[in-house]
Amino acid sequence: MKRTTIDKLCCPFDKADLKIKIIAQDLDDNIHEGVLTCDECNRYYPIINGIPIMNPDEYREPQLEKAALTQQSAEQYLKPPKVH
Ligand SMILES: [Zn+2]
């Protein structure tokens, strides 16, 4: 997901602006892994495989999200691009 797209997202609960912590992105500014945080309600929304997970509380699976964020190695995205 593009950084510019993520900048337009807001918290689904209170419509506050979200702050982003980028864990892995490619050279085209696509964010693969990261965390969006809301200062208003202190919720966080992980970005996993480029998809922001912004489910309502009852559908959240913190253990699953945490596992996905840690098992993904940032290295694979930060390597220099292959020369074709
Ligand atoms: Zn919020």
PDB file of the backbone (N, CA, C, O) and the ligand in Angstrom, with CONECT records:
HET     ZN  A 101       1
ATOM      1  N   MET A   1       0.846  -1.204   0.000  1.00  0.00           N
ATOM      2  CA  MET A   1       0.000   0.000   0.000  1.00  0.00           C
ATOM      3  C   MET A   1       0.874   1.245   0.000  1.00  0.00           C
ATOM      4  O   MET A   1       1.862   1.320   0.730  1.00  0.00           O
ATOM      5  N   LYS A   2       0.513   2.198  -0.806  1.00  0.00           N
ATOM      6  CA  LYS A   2       1.285   3.426  -0.935  1.00  0.00           C
ATOM      7  C   LYS A   2       1.212   4.281   0.325  1.00  0.00           C
ATOM      8  O   LYS A   2       0.181   4.367   0.992  1.00  0.00           O
ATOM      9  N   ARG A   3       2.321   4.897   0.616  1.00  0.00           N
ATOM     10  CA  ARG A   3       2.398   5.811   1.749  1.00  0.00           C
ATOM     11  C   ARG A   3       1.336   6.911   1.635  1.00  0.00           C
ATOM     12  O   ARG A   3       0.712   7.288   2.628  1.00  0.00           O
ATOM     13  N   THR A   4       1.142   7.417   0.423  1.00  0.00           N
ATOM     14  CA  THR A   4       0.190   8.514   0.245  1.00  0.00           C
ATOM     15  C   THR A   4      -1.241   8.064   0.540  1.00  0.00           C
ATOM     16  O   THR A   4      -2.065   8.853   1.003  1.00  0.00           O
ATOM     17  N   THR A   5      -1.531   6.782   0.267  1.00  0.00           N
ATOM     18  CA  THR A   5      -2.864   6.249   0.564  1.00  0.00           C
ATOM     19  C   THR A   5      -3.047   6.123   2.067  1.00  0.00           C
ATOM     20  O   THR A   5      -4.101   6.445   2.615  1.00  0.00           O
ATOM     21  N   ILE A   6      -2.004   5.649   2.712  1.00  0.00           N
ATOM     22  CA  ILE A   6      -2.088   5.456   4.157  1.00  0.00           C
ATOM     23  C   ILE A   6      -2.238   6.788   4.888  1.00  0.00           C
ATOM     24  O   ILE A   6      -2.893   6.865   5.927  1.00  0.00           O
ATOM     25  N   ASP A   7      -1.631   7.826   4.340  1.00  0.00           N
ATOM     26  CA  ASP A   7      -1.742   9.147   4.969  1.00  0.00           C
ATOM     27  C   ASP A   7      -3.189   9.631   5.026  1.00  0.00           C
ATOM     28  O   ASP A   7      -3.534  10.470   5.858  1.00  0.00           O
ATOM     29  N   LYS A   8      -4.044   9.097   4.130  1.00  0.00           N
ATOM     30  CA  LYS A   8      -5.435   9.549   4.094  1.00  0.00           C
ATOM     31  C   LYS A   8      -6.327   8.764   5.051  1.00  0.00           C
ATOM     32  O   LYS A   8      -7.477   9.134   5.286  1.00  0.00           O
ATOM     33  N   LEU A   9      -5.784   7.673   5.601  1.00  0.00           N
ATOM     34  CA  LEU A   9      -6.587   6.867   6.517  1.00  0.00           C
ATOM     35  C   LEU A   9      -6.749   7.576   7.854  1.00  0.00           C
ATOM     36  O   LEU A   9      -5.859   8.296   8.306  1.00  0.00           O
ATOM     37  N   CYS A  10      -7.897   7.359   8.474  1.00  0.00           N
ATOM     38  CA  CYS A  10      -8.070   7.869   9.824  1.00  0.00           C
ATOM     39  C   CYS A  10      -8.655   6.757  10.687  1.00  0.00           C
ATOM     40  O   CYS A  10      -9.131   5.743  10.176  1.00  0.00           O
ATOM     41  N   CYS A  11      -8.614   6.958  11.978  1.00  0.00           N
ATOM     42  CA  CYS A  11      -9.102   5.964  12.914  1.00  0.00           C
ATOM     43  C   CYS A  11     -10.603   5.743  12.699  1.00  0.00           C
ATOM     44  O   CYS A  11     -11.367   6.708  12.708  1.00  0.00           O
ATOM     45  N   PRO A  12     -11.038   4.497  12.506  1.00  0.00           N
ATOM     46  CA  PRO A  12     -12.456   4.232  12.269  1.00  0.00           C
ATOM     47  C   PRO A  12     -13.336   4.510  13.491  1.00  0.00           C
ATOM     48  O   PRO A  12     -14.559   4.589  13.369  1.00  0.00           O
ATOM     49  N   PHE A  13     -12.731   4.654  14.646  1.00  0.00           N
ATOM     50  CA  PHE A  13     -13.513   4.860  15.867  1.00  0.00           C
ATOM     51  C   PHE A  13     -13.752   6.331  16.168  1.00  0.00           C
ATOM     52  O   PHE A  13     -14.851   6.723  16.559  1.00  0.00           O
ATOM     53  N   ASP A  14     -12.721   7.140  15.983  1.00  0.00           N
ATOM     54  CA  ASP A  14     -12.869   8.555  16.345  1.00  0.00           C
ATOM     55  C   ASP A  14     -12.434   9.506  15.233  1.00  0.00           C
ATOM     56  O   ASP A  14     -12.398  10.722  15.423  1.00  0.00           O
ATOM     57  N   LYS A  15     -12.100   8.933  14.058  1.00  0.00           N
ATOM     58  CA  LYS A  15     -11.729   9.735  12.883  1.00  0.00           C
ATOM     59  C   LYS A  15     -10.496  10.604  13.106  1.00  0.00           C
ATOM     60  O   LYS A  15     -10.274  11.578  12.388  1.00  0.00           O
ATOM     61  N   ALA A  16      -9.706  10.246  14.098  1.00  0.00           N
ATOM     62  CA  ALA A  16      -8.470  10.994  14.321  1.00  0.00           C
ATOM     63  C   ALA A  16      -7.422  10.561  13.300  1.00  0.00           C
ATOM     64  O   ALA A  16      -7.492   9.458  12.757  1.00  0.00           O
ATOM     65  N   ASP A  17      -6.457  11.430  13.044  1.00  0.00           N
ATOM     66  CA  ASP A  17      -5.370  11.070  12.143  1.00  0.00           C
ATOM     67  C   ASP A  17      -4.525   9.963  12.759  1.00  0.00           C
ATOM     68  O   ASP A  17      -4.340   9.906  13.975  1.00  0.00           O
ATOM     69  N   LEU A  18      -4.024   9.101  11.915  1.00  0.00           N
ATOM     70  CA  LEU A  18      -3.186   8.000  12.392  1.00  0.00           C
ATOM     71  C   LEU A  18      -1.719   8.315  12.132  1.00  0.00           C
ATOM     72  O   LEU A  18      -1.359   8.944  11.137  1.00  0.00           O
ATOM     73  N   LYS A  19      -0.896   7.861  13.051  1.00  0.00           N
ATOM     74  CA  LYS A  19       0.547   7.958  12.847  1.00  0.00           C
ATOM     75  C   LYS A  19       1.037   6.615  12.346  1.00  0.00           C
ATOM     76  O   LYS A  19       0.504   5.570  12.722  1.00  0.00           O
ATOM     77  N   ILE A  20       2.042   6.643  11.504  1.00  0.00           N
ATOM     78  CA  ILE A  20       2.542   5.374  10.958  1.00  0.00           C
ATOM     79  C   ILE A  20       3.981   5.122  11.373  1.00  0.00           C
ATOM     80  O   ILE A  20       4.827   6.016  11.369  1.00  0.00           O
ATOM     81  N   LYS A  21       4.223   3.876  11.728  1.00  0.00           N
ATOM     82  CA  LYS A  21       5.591   3.402  11.952  1.00  0.00           C
ATOM     83  C   LYS A  21       5.854   2.361  10.879  1.00  0.00           C
ATOM     84  O   LYS A  21       5.207   1.315  10.847  1.00  0.00           O
ATOM     85  N   ILE A  22       6.792   2.646  10.011  1.00  0.00           N
ATOM     86  CA  ILE A  22       7.066   1.747   8.895  1.00  0.00           C
ATOM     87  C   ILE A  22       8.100   0.703   9.302  1.00  0.00           C
ATOM     88  O   ILE A  22       9.172   1.034   9.808  1.00  0.00           O
ATOM     89  N   ILE A  23       7.762  -0.554   9.072  1.00  0.00           N
ATOM     90  CA  ILE A  23       8.698  -1.645   9.368  1.00  0.00           C
ATOM     91  C   ILE A  23       9.408  -2.070   8.086  1.00  0.00           C
ATOM     92  O   ILE A  23      10.616  -2.307   8.091  1.00  0.00           O
ATOM     93  N   ALA A  24       8.667  -2.166   7.002  1.00  0.00           N
ATOM     94  CA  ALA A  24       9.286  -2.559   5.740  1.00  0.00           C
ATOM     95  C   ALA A  24       8.575  -1.890   4.578  1.00  0.00           C
ATOM     96  O   ALA A  24       7.347  -1.905   4.497  1.00  0.00           O
ATOM     97  N   GLN A  25       9.353  -1.304   3.681  1.00  0.00           N
ATOM     98  CA  GLN A  25       8.765  -0.734   2.481  1.00  0.00           C
ATOM     99  C   GLN A  25       9.735  -0.962   1.333  1.00  0.00           C
ATOM    100  O   GLN A  25      10.924  -1.205   1.542  1.00  0.00           O
ATOM    101  N   ASP A  26       9.202  -0.879   0.108  1.00  0.00           N
ATOM    102  CA  ASP A  26      10.096  -1.057  -1.026  1.00  0.00           C
ATOM    103  C   ASP A  26      10.498   0.299  -1.590  1.00  0.00           C
ATOM    104  O   ASP A  26      10.144   1.346  -1.047  1.00  0.00           O
ATOM    105  N   LEU A  27      11.238   0.258  -2.681  1.00  0.00           N
ATOM    106  CA  LEU A  27      11.801   1.499  -3.218  1.00  0.00           C
ATOM    107  C   LEU A  27      10.745   2.372  -3.896  1.00  0.00           C
ATOM    108  O   LEU A  27      10.996   3.543  -4.182  1.00  0.00           O
ATOM    109  N   ASP A  28       9.573   1.808  -4.150  1.00  0.00           N
ATOM    110  CA  ASP A  28       8.492   2.577  -4.764  1.00  0.00           C
ATOM    111  C   ASP A  28       7.571   3.198  -3.724  1.00  0.00           C
ATOM    112  O   ASP A  28       6.487   3.678  -4.056  1.00  0.00           O
ATOM    113  N   ASP A  29       8.007   3.189  -2.455  1.00  0.00           N
ATOM    114  CA  ASP A  29       7.219   3.806  -1.405  1.00  0.00           C
ATOM    115  C   ASP A  29       5.987   2.984  -1.040  1.00  0.00           C
ATOM    116  O   ASP A  29       5.065   3.490  -0.401  1.00  0.00           O
ATOM    117  N   ASN A  30       5.973   1.723  -1.445  1.00  0.00           N
ATOM    118  CA  ASN A  30       4.894   0.841  -1.016  1.00  0.00           C
ATOM    119  C   ASN A  30       5.238   0.272   0.353  1.00  0.00           C
ATOM    120  O   ASN A  30       6.313  -0.295   0.550  1.00  0.00           O
ATOM    121  N   ILE A  31       4.325   0.427   1.284  1.00  0.00           N
ATOM    122  CA  ILE A  31       4.574  -0.063   2.630  1.00  0.00           C
ATOM    123  C   ILE A  31       4.056  -1.489   2.746  1.00  0.00           C
ATOM    124  O   ILE A  31       2.882  -1.757   2.488  1.00  0.00           O
ATOM    125  N   HIS A  32       4.938  -2.399   3.137  1.00  0.00           N
ATOM    126  CA  HIS A  32       4.567  -3.808   3.264  1.00  0.00           C
ATOM    127  C   HIS A  32       4.204  -4.164   4.702  1.00  0.00           C
ATOM    128  O   HIS A  32       3.236  -4.879   4.959  1.00  0.00           O
ATOM    129  N   GLU A  33       4.994  -3.654   5.618  1.00  0.00           N
ATOM    130  CA  GLU A  33       4.748  -3.958   7.025  1.00  0.00           C
ATOM    131  C   GLU A  33       4.869  -2.666   7.811  1.00  0.00           C
ATOM    132  O   GLU A  33       5.772  -1.860   7.584  1.00  0.00           O
ATOM    133  N   GLY A  34       3.948  -2.486   8.734  1.00  0.00           N
ATOM    134  CA  GLY A  34       4.030  -1.298   9.556  1.00  0.00           C
ATOM    135  C   GLY A  34       2.942  -1.318  10.606  1.00  0.00           C
ATOM    136  O   GLY A  34       2.183  -2.279  10.723  1.00  0.00           O
ATOM    137  N   VAL A  35       2.881  -0.238  11.367  1.00  0.00           N
ATOM    138  CA  VAL A  35       1.855  -0.131  12.390  1.00  0.00           C
ATOM    139  C   VAL A  35       1.293   1.285  12.356  1.00  0.00           C
ATOM    140  O   VAL A  35       2.036   2.266  12.380  1.00  0.00           O
ATOM    141  N   LEU A  36      -0.029   1.372  12.300  1.00  0.00           N
ATOM    142  CA  LEU A  36      -0.707   2.661  12.412  1.00  0.00           C
ATOM    143  C   LEU A  36      -1.173   2.820  13.849  1.00  0.00           C
ATOM    144  O   LEU A  36      -1.726   1.889  14.436  1.00  0.00           O
ATOM    145  N   THR A  37      -0.952   3.988  14.409  1.00  0.00           N
ATOM    146  CA  THR A  37      -1.398   4.203  15.784  1.00  0.00           C
ATOM    147  C   THR A  37      -2.273   5.442  15.865  1.00  0.00           C
ATOM    148  O   THR A  37      -2.081   6.408  15.127  1.00  0.00           O
ATOM    149  N   CYS A  38      -3.240   5.398  16.778  1.00  0.00           N
ATOM    150  CA  CYS A  38      -4.154   6.513  16.995  1.00  0.00           C
ATOM    151  C   CYS A  38      -3.872   7.125  18.364  1.00  0.00           C
ATOM    152  O   CYS A  38      -3.920   6.435  19.382  1.00  0.00           O
ATOM    153  N   ASP A  39      -3.583   8.407  18.383  1.00  0.00           N
ATOM    154  CA  ASP A  39      -3.298   9.099  19.642  1.00  0.00           C
ATOM    155  C   ASP A  39      -4.556   9.303  20.479  1.00  0.00           C
ATOM    156  O   ASP A  39      -4.481   9.452  21.699  1.00  0.00           O
ATOM    157  N   GLU A  40      -5.705   9.309  19.823  1.00  0.00           N
ATOM    158  CA  GLU A  40      -6.956   9.580  20.530  1.00  0.00           C
ATOM    159  C   GLU A  40      -7.378   8.415  21.422  1.00  0.00           C
ATOM    160  O   GLU A  40      -7.691   8.596  22.599  1.00  0.00           O
ATOM    161  N   CYS A  41      -7.380   7.215  20.837  1.00  0.00           N
ATOM    162  CA  CYS A  41      -7.895   6.064  21.579  1.00  0.00           C
ATOM    163  C   CYS A  41      -6.808   5.027  21.878  1.00  0.00           C
ATOM    164  O   CYS A  41      -7.075   4.000  22.502  1.00  0.00           O
ATOM    165  N   ASN A  42      -5.582   5.307  21.428  1.00  0.00           N
ATOM    166  CA  ASN A  42      -4.452   4.402  21.668  1.00  0.00           C
ATOM    167  C   ASN A  42      -4.614   3.043  21.009  1.00  0.00           C
ATOM    168  O   ASN A  42      -3.939   2.087  21.392  1.00  0.00           O
ATOM    169  N   ARG A  43      -5.490   2.945  20.033  1.00  0.00           N
ATOM    170  CA  ARG A  43      -5.558   1.696  19.290  1.00  0.00           C
ATOM    171  C   ARG A  43      -4.405   1.655  18.289  1.00  0.00           C
ATOM    172  O   ARG A  43      -3.845   2.687  17.919  1.00  0.00           O
ATOM    173  N   TYR A  44      -4.068   0.453  17.866  1.00  0.00           N
ATOM    174  CA  TYR A  44      -3.089   0.341  16.787  1.00  0.00           C
ATOM    175  C   TYR A  44      -3.628  -0.586  15.717  1.00  0.00           C
ATOM    176  O   TYR A  44      -4.403  -1.503  15.990  1.00  0.00           O
ATOM    177  N   TYR A  45      -3.199  -0.325  14.500  1.00  0.00           N
ATOM    178  CA  TYR A  45      -3.643  -1.119  13.351  1.00  0.00           C
ATOM    179  C   TYR A  45      -2.419  -1.566  12.575  1.00  0.00           C
ATOM    180  O   TYR A  45      -1.718  -0.746  11.982  1.00  0.00           O
ATOM    181  N   PRO A  46      -2.165  -2.852  12.578  1.00  0.00           N
ATOM    182  CA  PRO A  46      -0.989  -3.325  11.847  1.00  0.00           C
ATOM    183  C   PRO A  46      -1.214  -3.305  10.343  1.00  0.00           C
ATOM    184  O   PRO A  46      -2.338  -3.469   9.868  1.00  0.00           O
ATOM    185  N   ILE A  47      -0.150  -3.105   9.611  1.00  0.00           N
ATOM    186  CA  ILE A  47      -0.189  -3.282   8.149  1.00  0.00           C
ATOM    187  C   ILE A  47       0.561  -4.565   7.861  1.00  0.00           C
ATOM    188  O   ILE A  47       1.759  -4.672   8.127  1.00  0.00           O
ATOM    189  N   ILE A  48      -0.152  -5.540   7.315  1.00  0.00           N
ATOM    190  CA  ILE A  48       0.428  -6.850   7.060  1.00  0.00           C
ATOM    191  C   ILE A  48       0.313  -7.152   5.581  1.00  0.00           C
ATOM    192  O   ILE A  48      -0.778  -7.111   5.012  1.00  0.00           O
ATOM    193  N   ASN A  49       1.431  -7.452   4.967  1.00  0.00           N
ATOM    194  CA  ASN A  49       1.458  -7.693   3.515  1.00  0.00           C
ATOM    195  C   ASN A  49       0.805  -6.546   2.745  1.00  0.00           C
ATOM    196  O   ASN A  49       0.124  -6.772   1.745  1.00  0.00           O
ATOM    197  N   GLY A  50       1.014  -5.329   3.210  1.00  0.00           N
ATOM    198  CA  GLY A  50       0.519  -4.160   2.502  1.00  0.00           C
ATOM    199  C   GLY A  50      -0.931  -3.822   2.782  1.00  0.00           C
ATOM    200  O   GLY A  50      -1.455  -2.857   2.226  1.00  0.00           O
ATOM    201  N   ILE A  51      -1.592  -4.599   3.635  1.00  0.00           N
ATOM    202  CA  ILE A  51      -3.011  -4.374   3.921  1.00  0.00           C
ATOM    203  C   ILE A  51      -3.168  -3.863   5.357  1.00  0.00           C
ATOM    204  O   ILE A  51      -2.777  -4.555   6.296  1.00  0.00           O
ATOM    205  N   PRO A  52      -3.730  -2.674   5.542  1.00  0.00           N
ATOM    206  CA  PRO A  52      -3.993  -2.212   6.910  1.00  0.00           C
ATOM    207  C   PRO A  52      -5.134  -3.020   7.530  1.00  0.00           C
ATOM    208  O   PRO A  52      -6.208  -3.146   6.943  1.00  0.00           O
ATOM    209  N   ILE A  53      -4.889  -3.559   8.712  1.00  0.00           N
ATOM    210  CA  ILE A  53      -5.907  -4.341   9.409  1.00  0.00           C
ATOM    211  C   ILE A  53      -6.654  -3.404  10.346  1.00  0.00           C
ATOM    212  O   ILE A  53      -6.150  -3.042  11.409  1.00  0.00           O
ATOM    213  N   MET A  54      -7.863  -3.015   9.942  1.00  0.00           N
ATOM    214  CA  MET A  54      -8.601  -2.005  10.718  1.00  0.00           C
ATOM    215  C   MET A  54      -9.961  -2.552  11.124  1.00  0.00           C
ATOM    216  O   MET A  54     -10.974  -1.862  11.007  1.00  0.00           O
ATOM    217  N   ASN A  55      -9.983  -3.782  11.597  1.00  0.00           N
ATOM    218  CA  ASN A  55     -11.233  -4.403  12.022  1.00  0.00           C
ATOM    219  C   ASN A  55     -11.741  -3.796  13.322  1.00  0.00           C
ATOM    220  O   ASN A  55     -10.962  -3.268  14.115  1.00  0.00           O
ATOM    221  N   PRO A  56     -13.060  -3.875  13.536  1.00  0.00           N
ATOM    222  CA  PRO A  56     -13.597  -3.502  14.842  1.00  0.00           C
ATOM    223  C   PRO A  56     -13.004  -4.388  15.933  1.00  0.00           C
ATOM    224  O   PRO A  56     -12.550  -5.500  15.660  1.00  0.00           O
ATOM    225  N   ASP A  57     -13.010  -3.899  17.149  1.00  0.00           N
ATOM    226  CA  ASP A  57     -12.368  -4.618  18.255  1.00  0.00           C
ATOM    227  C   ASP A  57     -12.770  -6.093  18.324  1.00  0.00           C
ATOM    228  O   ASP A  57     -11.924  -6.956  18.562  1.00  0.00           O
ATOM    229  N   GLU A  58     -14.052  -6.382  18.119  1.00  0.00           N
ATOM    230  CA  GLU A  58     -14.513  -7.756  18.318  1.00  0.00           C
ATOM    231  C   GLU A  58     -13.977  -8.727  17.275  1.00  0.00           C
ATOM    232  O   GLU A  58     -14.030  -9.942  17.466  1.00  0.00           O
ATOM    233  N   TYR A  59     -13.457  -8.189  16.168  1.00  0.00           N
ATOM    234  CA  TYR A  59     -12.914  -9.069  15.137  1.00  0.00           C
ATOM    235  C   TYR A  59     -11.393  -9.075  15.116  1.00  0.00           C
ATOM    236  O   TYR A  59     -10.773  -9.692  14.250  1.00  0.00           O
ATOM    237  N   ARG A  60     -10.814  -8.394  16.062  1.00  0.00           N
ATOM    238  CA  ARG A  60      -9.357  -8.336  16.099  1.00  0.00           C
ATOM    239  C   ARG A  60      -8.800  -9.621  16.689  1.00  0.00           C
ATOM    240  O   ARG A  60      -9.407 -10.244  17.560  1.00  0.00           O
ATOM    241  N   GLU A  61      -7.635  -9.999  16.194  1.00  0.00           N
ATOM    242  CA  GLU A  61      -6.953 -11.171  16.734  1.00  0.00           C
ATOM    243  C   GLU A  61      -5.514 -10.794  17.038  1.00  0.00           C
ATOM    244  O   GLU A  61      -4.612 -11.024  16.233  1.00  0.00           O
ATOM    245  N   PRO A  62      -5.314 -10.211  18.217  1.00  0.00           N
ATOM    246  CA  PRO A  62      -4.001  -9.651  18.565  1.00  0.00           C
ATOM    247  C   PRO A  62      -2.859 -10.656  18.428  1.00  0.00           C
ATOM    248  O   PRO A  62      -1.772 -10.305  17.968  1.00  0.00           O
ATOM    249  N   GLN A  63      -3.102 -11.889  18.824  1.00  0.00           N
ATOM    250  CA  GLN A  63      -2.031 -12.884  18.744  1.00  0.00           C
ATOM    251  C   GLN A  63      -1.626 -13.124  17.301  1.00  0.00           C
ATOM    252  O   GLN A  63      -0.443 -13.223  16.977  1.00  0.00           O
ATOM    253  N   LEU A  64      -2.638 -13.216  16.438  1.00  0.00           N
ATOM    254  CA  LEU A  64      -2.390 -13.457  15.029  1.00  0.00           C
ATOM    255  C   LEU A  64      -1.642 -12.282  14.401  1.00  0.00           C
ATOM    256  O   LEU A  64      -0.704 -12.471  13.626  1.00  0.00           O
ATOM    257  N   GLU A  65      -2.067 -11.072  14.744  1.00  0.00           N
ATOM    258  CA  GLU A  65      -1.443  -9.883  14.174  1.00  0.00           C
ATOM    259  C   GLU A  65       0.008  -9.780  14.613  1.00  0.00           C
ATOM    260  O   GLU A  65       0.895  -9.450  13.826  1.00  0.00           O
ATOM    261  N   LYS A  66       0.224 -10.065  15.873  1.00  0.00           N
ATOM    262  CA  LYS A  66       1.564  -9.960  16.413  1.00  0.00           C
ATOM    263  C   LYS A  66       2.486 -10.970  15.737  1.00  0.00           C
ATOM    264  O   LYS A  66       3.628 -10.664  15.395  1.00  0.00           O
ATOM    265  N   ALA A  67       1.963 -12.178  15.553  1.00  0.00           N
ATOM    266  CA  ALA A  67       2.760 -13.223  14.923  1.00  0.00           C
ATOM    267  C   ALA A  67       3.109 -12.835  13.495  1.00  0.00           C
ATOM    268  O   ALA A  67       4.242 -13.021  13.049  1.00  0.00           O
ATOM    269  N   ALA A  68       2.137 -12.299  12.790  1.00  0.00           N
ATOM    270  CA  ALA A  68       2.364 -11.934  11.401  1.00  0.00           C
ATOM    271  C   ALA A  68       3.414 -10.836  11.288  1.00  0.00           C
ATOM    272  O   ALA A  68       4.235 -10.836  10.371  1.00  0.00           O
ATOM    273  N   LEU A  69       3.376  -9.903  12.230  1.00  0.00           N
ATOM    274  CA  LEU A  69       4.314  -8.789  12.172  1.00  0.00           C
ATOM    275  C   LEU A  69       5.736  -9.224  12.498  1.00  0.00           C
ATOM    276  O   LEU A  69       6.693  -8.669  11.957  1.00  0.00           O
ATOM    277  N   THR A  70       5.881 -10.201  13.367  1.00  0.00           N
ATOM    278  CA  THR A  70       7.228 -10.577  13.766  1.00  0.00           C
ATOM    279  C   THR A  70       7.814 -11.642  12.857  1.00  0.00           C
ATOM    280  O   THR A  70       9.032 -11.703  12.688  1.00  0.00           O
ATOM    281  N   GLN A  71       6.972 -12.482  12.267  1.00  0.00           N
ATOM    282  CA  GLN A  71       7.515 -13.551  11.428  1.00  0.00           C
ATOM    283  C   GLN A  71       7.981 -13.020  10.077  1.00  0.00           C
ATOM    284  O   GLN A  71       8.850 -13.607   9.433  1.00  0.00           O
ATOM    285  N   GLN A  72       7.403 -11.923   9.664  1.00  0.00           N
ATOM    286  CA  GLN A  72       7.810 -11.331   8.397  1.00  0.00           C
ATOM    287  C   GLN A  72       9.163 -10.655   8.584  1.00  0.00           C
ATOM    288  O   GLN A  72       9.308  -9.759   9.416  1.00  0.00           O
ATOM    289  N   SER A  73      10.119 -11.075   7.830  1.00  0.00           N
ATOM    290  CA  SER A  73      11.440 -10.465   7.937  1.00  0.00           C
ATOM    291  C   SER A  73      11.480  -9.195   7.096  1.00  0.00           C
ATOM    292  O   SER A  73      11.118  -9.202   5.919  1.00  0.00           O
ATOM    293  N   ALA A  74      11.920  -8.121   7.709  1.00  0.00           N
ATOM    294  CA  ALA A  74      12.023  -6.864   6.978  1.00  0.00           C
ATOM    295  C   ALA A  74      13.087  -6.952   5.893  1.00  0.00           C
ATOM    296  O   ALA A  74      13.053  -6.207   4.914  1.00  0.00           O
ATOM    297  N   GLU A  75      14.024  -7.863   6.075  1.00  0.00           N
ATOM    298  CA  GLU A  75      15.160  -7.950   5.155  1.00  0.00           C
ATOM    299  C   GLU A  75      14.742  -8.151   3.714  1.00  0.00           C
ATOM    300  O   GLU A  75      15.333  -7.578   2.799  1.00  0.00           O
ATOM    301  N   GLN A  76      13.703  -8.981   3.514  1.00  0.00           N
ATOM    302  CA  GLN A  76      13.355  -9.328   2.145  1.00  0.00           C
ATOM    303  C   GLN A  76      12.919  -8.105   1.337  1.00  0.00           C
ATOM    304  O   GLN A  76      13.003  -8.112   0.109  1.00  0.00           O
ATOM    305  N   TYR A  77      12.463  -7.075   2.006  1.00  0.00           N
ATOM    306  CA  TYR A  77      12.020  -5.887   1.282  1.00  0.00           C
ATOM    307  C   TYR A  77      13.134  -4.843   1.158  1.00  0.00           C
ATOM    308  O   TYR A  77      13.081  -3.957   0.305  1.00  0.00           O
ATOM    309  N   LEU A  78      14.112  -4.964   2.000  1.00  0.00           N
ATOM    310  CA  LEU A  78      15.136  -3.919   2.063  1.00  0.00           C
ATOM    311  C   LEU A  78      16.369  -4.252   1.234  1.00  0.00           C
ATOM    312  O   LEU A  78      17.313  -3.466   1.152  1.00  0.00           O
ATOM    313  N   LYS A  79      16.341  -5.440   0.616  1.00  0.00           N
ATOM    314  CA  LYS A  79      17.454  -5.788  -0.270  1.00  0.00           C
ATOM    315  C   LYS A  79      17.448  -4.858  -1.469  1.00  0.00           C
ATOM    316  O   LYS A  79      16.398  -4.359  -1.877  1.00  0.00           O
ATOM    317  N   PRO A  80      18.625  -4.628  -2.030  1.00  0.00           N
ATOM    318  CA  PRO A  80      18.651  -3.827  -3.269  1.00  0.00           C
ATOM    319  C   PRO A  80      17.924  -4.565  -4.376  1.00  0.00           C
ATOM    320  O   PRO A  80      17.922  -5.796  -4.392  1.00  0.00           O
ATOM    321  N   PRO A  81      17.303  -3.845  -5.306  1.00  0.00           N
ATOM    322  CA  PRO A  81      16.550  -4.512  -6.372  1.00  0.00           C
ATOM    323  C   PRO A  81      17.471  -5.303  -7.284  1.00  0.00           C
ATOM    324  O   PRO A  81      18.636  -4.950  -7.469  1.00  0.00           O
ATOM    325  N   LYS A  82      16.939  -6.375  -7.850  1.00  0.00           N
ATOM    326  CA  LYS A  82      17.717  -7.178  -8.784  1.00  0.00           C
ATOM    327  C   LYS A  82      17.900  -6.414 -10.090  1.00  0.00           C
ATOM    328  O   LYS A  82      17.007  -5.690 -10.529  1.00  0.00           O
ATOM    329  N   VAL A  83      19.039  -6.581 -10.688  1.00  0.00           N
ATOM    330  CA  VAL A  83      19.285  -5.979 -11.988  1.00  0.00           C
ATOM    331  C   VAL A  83      18.904  -6.982 -13.063  1.00  0.00           C
ATOM    332  O   VAL A  83      19.464  -8.076 -13.140  1.00  0.00           O
ATOM    333  N   HIS A  84      17.937  -6.590 -13.897  1.00  0.00           N
ATOM    334  CA  HIS A  84      17.460  -7.534 -14.923  1.00  0.00           C
ATOM    335  C   HIS A  84      18.255  -7.387 -16.206  1.00  0.00           C
ATOM    336  O   HIS A  84      17.996  -8.097 -17.178  1.00  0.00           O
TER     337      HIS A  84
HETATM  338 ZN    ZN A 101      -8.771   6.286  17.533  1.00  0.00          ZN2+
END
